[in-house]
Amino acid sequence: MAIAQSIIDSGECYNLKMLAVNGNDLKKLGYSGEDIKRKLNILLNGVIDGKYNNDKESLLKAVK
């Protein structure tokens, strides 16, 4: 529990609502339906793993 509380307290991204992008951003890029869900989950995992920064520019670049 201490690790989870530490992540929450630090403000690190750990769920889709905390991502700097959302489904509407991906719709503007032409994605739809399940593709949006799949891409958002890939981005979230990338942010959690440290592969991507949680900022809109980085995430949109990664998804293109």
Steps between C-alpha positions, in 0.01 A plus 500: 500500500787740566608491135147569377457788744836640394392501134170669586669760720760586237236567233646244260272386221344164583163503319347617173340807656845627593640480146568832331298379198154350473273335248403831343864573423533164326174551309652815353783281369252267332475219753162357599335237717719227641810654340467795737476277805794289385721803424417668832596185688827476307575864585412448867730199524773698327467785750500260794810323363676832442507460122291815443464827684144575606461814294268550207769568241704190588199272511353622172838456335526147640156400375559622143 
